[in-house]
């Protein structure tokens, strides 16, 4: 349920409604808006009778939230959530009319490779550096990442370039460690329904990027985001990275049709990962432009100084030169769709 207060509702009137919510055994979530305060109610298994609240002064109406993803829904919060990452080279913003670009190598391999990648994506116009220190791989014999040493190199790259850093966390035991070295933590596709991990990152005071699972429906995707928000962290950035279908000629099927739908269903910003969506660097620029045209809030793209020698995801990684060309093409169309790159 969502309780809408009058624009002139006093703090004592809001407190009175919050007290009634507690008396009923539920949890209230005050959400100050530009014109009024709304109070979300959770903890109820079924519908709540609006009469419980309609008699209180300062209450306009009580509205049932029909979606199972309550706090993620636009019914709960009509305004867009905007996520900002502060960096010495400038802030990165996702949502609110800004199109943020995250770029970097799939995995941190060594200092030289990471610094070359970081310098290149900054020069090309990216505002956030990505790089995997912990790499969940299909084969146990594949490169698994440099782990804590990789996190330290990412911190060095941040100091060198001024770009904030996003990197993946794969285990509840490492949540605090990864958060210490990053500006935003990533929950990868394979962990989208790792509920213990979702709850752990939900307790962080740091933005979380949640990638759609390999075979996840949109409802399952949004319910995973609900786990994070329910635990207190409202800064969730969704990432569409393609899903597994019957098609075998692309690594995944990039579900671009999900973008306008998700933006109608939720207030959370959503970005697109065309690198994993196709598995082929030649398709990445076109799908990046499509994501911008569809109104996505940003991109995450893999860039490597020498993709042929990459320890992971080389075939889908752009060279620095190709990344620069892609960014120029995005700038050319960003004003047409009303987004600032």
C-alpha positions in Angstrom: 0.0 0.0 0.0 1.0 3.6 -0.7 -0.3 6.4 1.6 -0.3 9.8 0.0 -0.1 12.7 2.3 -1.3 16.2 1.7 1.4 18.7 0.5 0.9 20.7 3.7 0.9 17.6 6.0 2.8 18.4 9.2 5.6 16.2 10.7 3.3 15.2 13.6 0.6 14.1 11.1 3.1 11.9 9.3 4.3 10.5 12.6 0.7 9.6 13.6 0.3 7.6 10.4 3.6 5.9 10.9 2.6 4.9 14.4 -0.7 3.4 13.1 1.3 1.4 10.6 3.5 0.0 13.4 0.4 -0.8 15.5 -0.9 -3.0 12.7 2.4 -4.9 12.6 3.6 -3.4 9.3 6.6 -1.3 8.3 6.3 2.2 7.0 8.7 3.8 4.5 8.4 7.6 4.3 9.4 8.9 0.8 9.7 12.7 0.6 8.9 14.0 -2.9 9.1 17.4 -4.5 5.5 18.3 -3.5 4.4 15.8 -0.9 5.4 12.9 1.3 4.3 9.4 0.4 4.5 6.5 2.9 4.9 2.9 1.6 3.7 0.0 3.7 5.3 -3.4 3.6 5.0 -6.5 5.7 1.4 -7.3 4.8 0.5 -10.6 3.2 -2.7 -9.3 1.6 -4.6 -6.1 1.0 -4.9 -3.5 3.7 -8.2 -1.8 4.3 -7.8 1.9 3.3 -10.1 2.9 6.2 -7.2 2.2 8.6 -5.6 5.5 7.3 -8.2 7.6 5.5 -9.5 9.2 8.7 -6.1 10.6 9.7 -5.6 14.3 9.1 -3.1 15.0 6.4 -3.9 11.8 4.4 -5.2 12.3 0.9 -5.7 8.6 0.0 -4.4 5.1 0.4 -3.5 3.3 -2.8 -3.1 -0.5 -3.2 0.2 -1.5 -4.9 -0.8 -4.4 -7.2 2.7 -5.4 -8.4 4.6 -8.1 -6.5 7.7 -5.9 -6.7 6.3 -3.3 -4.4 9.2 -0.8 -3.7 10.6 -1.2 -7.2 7.3 -0.2 -8.9 6.3 3.1 -10.3 3.1 2.9 -8.2 5.4 3.1 -5.2 7.6 5.9 -6.5 6.4 7.7 -9.7 9.6 9.8 -10.0 12.7 8.3 -11.6 15.5 7.2 -9.3 18.8 8.8 -10.3 22.1 7.3 -9.4 25.2 9.4 -9.3 28.8 8.2 -8.8 31.3 10.9 -7.8 34.6 10.9 -9.5 37.6 13.2 -9.6 37.2 13.4 -13.4 33.5 14.3 -13.1 30.4 12.7 -11.9 28.6 9.8 -13.7 24.8 9.9 -13.7 22.3 7.2 -14.6 18.8 8.5 -15.1 17.3 12.0 -15.0 18.0 12.6 -18.7 21.7 11.6 -18.5 23.2 8.6 -20.4 26.1 7.2 -18.5 28.8 5.0 -20.1 30.7 2.3 -18.2 33.7 0.8 -20.0 36.8 -1.3 -19.4 38.1 -4.8 -19.6 36.2 -7.9 -18.7 38.9 -8.9 -16.2 41.8 -7.2 -14.5 44.8 -9.1 -15.9 47.8 -6.9 -14.8 48.7 -3.3 -14.1 49.8 -2.5 -17.7 46.6 -3.9 -19.3 44.3 -2.2 -16.8 45.9 1.2 -17.0 46.0 1.1 -20.8 42.2 0.3 -20.7 41.4 2.9 -18.1 43.3 5.6 -20.0 41.6 4.7 -23.3 38.0 4.6 -21.9 38.5 7.9 -20.2 39.8 9.5 -23.4 36.8 8.1 -25.3 34.3 9.6 -22.9 33.4 6.9 -20.4 32.6 8.1 -16.9 33.0 4.8 -15.0 35.7 2.1 -15.2 34.7 -1.5 -15.1 37.0 -4.5 -14.5 36.5 -7.9 -12.9 38.7 -8.9 -10.0 36.5 -12.0 -9.2 35.4 -13.8 -12.3 32.7 -16.6 -12.1 33.6 -18.7 -15.1 31.7 -21.6 -16.7 34.9 -23.7 -16.7 36.8 -24.1 -13.4 40.0 -24.1 -15.5 39.4 -20.6 -17.0 41.0 -17.5 -15.5 39.2 -16.7 -12.3 40.5 -13.2 -11.7 43.2 -11.6 -9.6 40.8 -11.3 -6.6 42.0 -8.8 -3.9 45.1 -7.9 -5.9 42.8 -7.0 -8.8 40.8 -4.8 -6.5 43.9 -3.0 -5.4 44.8 -2.4 -9.1 41.3 -1.0 -9.7 41.8 1.5 -6.9 45.1 2.5 -8.4 43.4 3.0 -11.8 40.7 5.1 -10.1 43.4 7.3 -8.6 45.2 7.6 -11.9 42.2 8.5 -14.0 39.6 9.9 -11.6 37.0 7.5 -12.9 34.8 5.7 -10.3 35.0 1.9 -10.4 32.4 -0.8 -10.6 33.4 -4.5 -10.1 31.6 -7.7 -9.4 31.0 -9.4 -6.0 30.4 -13.2 -6.2 30.2 -14.2 -2.6 28.6 -12.9 0.6 32.0 -13.4 2.4 33.6 -10.8 0.1 30.9 -8.1 0.0 32.6 -5.7 2.4 36.0 -6.2 0.8 34.7 -5.5 -2.7 32.7 -2.5 -1.5 35.9 -1.1 0.2 37.6 -0.8 -3.2 34.7 0.1 -5.5 32.2 2.9 -6.0 29.4 0.6 -7.2 29.2 -3.2 -6.7 27.9 -5.5 -9.4 25.8 -8.6 -8.9 26.3 -10.6 -12.0 23.9 -12.6 -14.1 24.8 -15.9 -12.5 24.0 -14.5 -9.1 20.8 -12.6 -9.9 18.9 -15.1 -7.7 21.5 -15.6 -5.1 19.2 -14.2 -2.4 21.7 -14.2 0.4 24.0 -12.1 -1.8 21.1 -9.8 -2.7 20.3 -9.2 0.9 24.0 -8.6 1.8 24.4 -5.9 -0.9 21.1 -4.5 0.2 22.7 -3.6 3.5 25.5 -1.7 1.8 25.5 2.1 1.7 26.7 2.0 -1.9 25.0 1.7 -5.3 24.5 -1.8 -6.7 24.3 -2.8 -10.4 22.1 -5.8 -10.8 22.4 -7.8 -14.1 19.6 -9.8 -15.5 20.0 -13.5 -15.1 20.7 -15.8 -18.1 17.2 -17.1 -18.2 15.3 -14.7 -16.0 11.9 -13.3 -16.8 11.4 -9.5 -16.3 9.3 -10.2 -13.2 12.1 -12.3 -11.7 14.6 -9.6 -12.6 12.5 -6.9 -10.8 11.8 -9.2 -7.8 15.6 -9.6 -7.4 15.9 -5.8 -7.3 13.1 -5.9 -4.6 15.3 -8.0 -2.4 18.0 -5.3 -2.5 15.7 -2.4 -1.8 13.8 -4.3 0.9 17.1 -4.5 2.8 17.5 -0.7 2.8 19.6 0.0 -0.3 17.5 2.1 -2.8 20.4 2.8 -5.2 19.9 -0.1 -7.7 21.0 0.2 -11.3 19.5 -2.5 -13.5 21.4 -4.0 -16.4 20.0 -5.8 -19.4 22.7 -8.1 -20.7 20.8 -10.6 -22.9 19.1 -13.9 -22.1 19.6 -17.4 -23.2 17.3 -18.5 -26.0 17.2 -21.1 -28.8 19.5 -18.9 -30.9 23.1 -20.1 -31.2 24.6 -17.5 -33.6 24.9 -14.9 -30.8 26.2 -15.4 -27.3 22.9 -14.3 -25.9 19.7 -12.7 -27.2 19.8 -9.0 -26.2 16.3 -8.2 -25.1 16.1 -4.5 -26.2 12.3 -4.8 -26.0 12.6 -5.0 -22.2 14.0 -1.4 -22.0 10.8 0.6 -22.6 8.7 -2.0 -20.7 11.0 -1.9 -17.6 11.0 1.9 -17.7 7.2 1.9 -17.5 7.2 -0.7 -14.7 9.9 0.7 -12.4 11.5 3.9 -11.3 15.0 2.3 -11.3 17.4 3.3 -14.1 18.4 0.6 -16.5 21.5 0.3 -18.7 22.4 -2.1 -21.5 25.4 -4.4 -21.9 25.7 -5.1 -25.7 29.0 -6.9 -25.2 27.5 -9.8 -23.4 24.3 -9.4 -25.4 26.0 -10.5 -28.6 29.4 -11.9 -27.8 30.7 -10.2 -31.0 32.5 -6.8 -31.0 31.2 -6.0 -34.5 27.6 -5.9 -33.3 28.3 -3.8 -30.1 28.2 -0.2 -31.6 24.9 -0.8 -33.4 23.2 -2.2 -30.4 24.7 0.6 -28.2 23.1 3.1 -30.5 19.8 1.2 -30.3 19.9 1.3 -26.5 20.4 5.0 -26.6 17.5 5.5 -29.0 15.2 3.3 -26.9 15.7 5.5 -23.8 18.1 3.4 -21.8 20.0 5.2 -19.0 23.4 4.1 -20.1 25.8 1.4 -21.3 28.3 -1.0 -20.0 30.9 -2.0 -22.7 34.0 -4.2 -22.6 37.2 -2.5 -23.9 40.6 -4.2 -24.1 43.9 -2.8 -25.5 44.6 -6.1 -27.2 41.4 -8.2 -27.4 43.3 -11.1 -29.2 45.3 -11.6 -26.0 42.5 -11.1 -23.5 42.2 -13.7 -20.8 38.4 -13.5 -21.0 35.8 -12.2 -23.4 38.2 -11.1 -26.1 35.8 -11.7 -29.0 33.3 -9.2 -27.6 35.7 -6.5 -26.5 36.2 -3.3 -28.5 39.7 -1.9 -29.1 40.2 1.6 -27.8 39.9 3.0 -31.3 36.6 1.2 -31.9 35.3 2.4 -28.6 36.2 6.0 -29.5 34.3 5.6 -32.8 31.3 4.2 -31.1 31.2 7.1 -28.6 31.3 9.6 -31.4 28.3 8.0 -33.1 26.4 8.1 -29.8 27.1 11.8 -29.4 25.8 12.4 -32.9 22.4 11.0 -31.9 22.1 11.8 -28.2 20.6 15.2 -28.8 18.0 13.8 -31.1 16.6 11.6 -28.4 17.0 14.2 -25.7 19.6 12.5 -23.6 22.9 14.0 -22.5 25.9 11.7 -23.0 
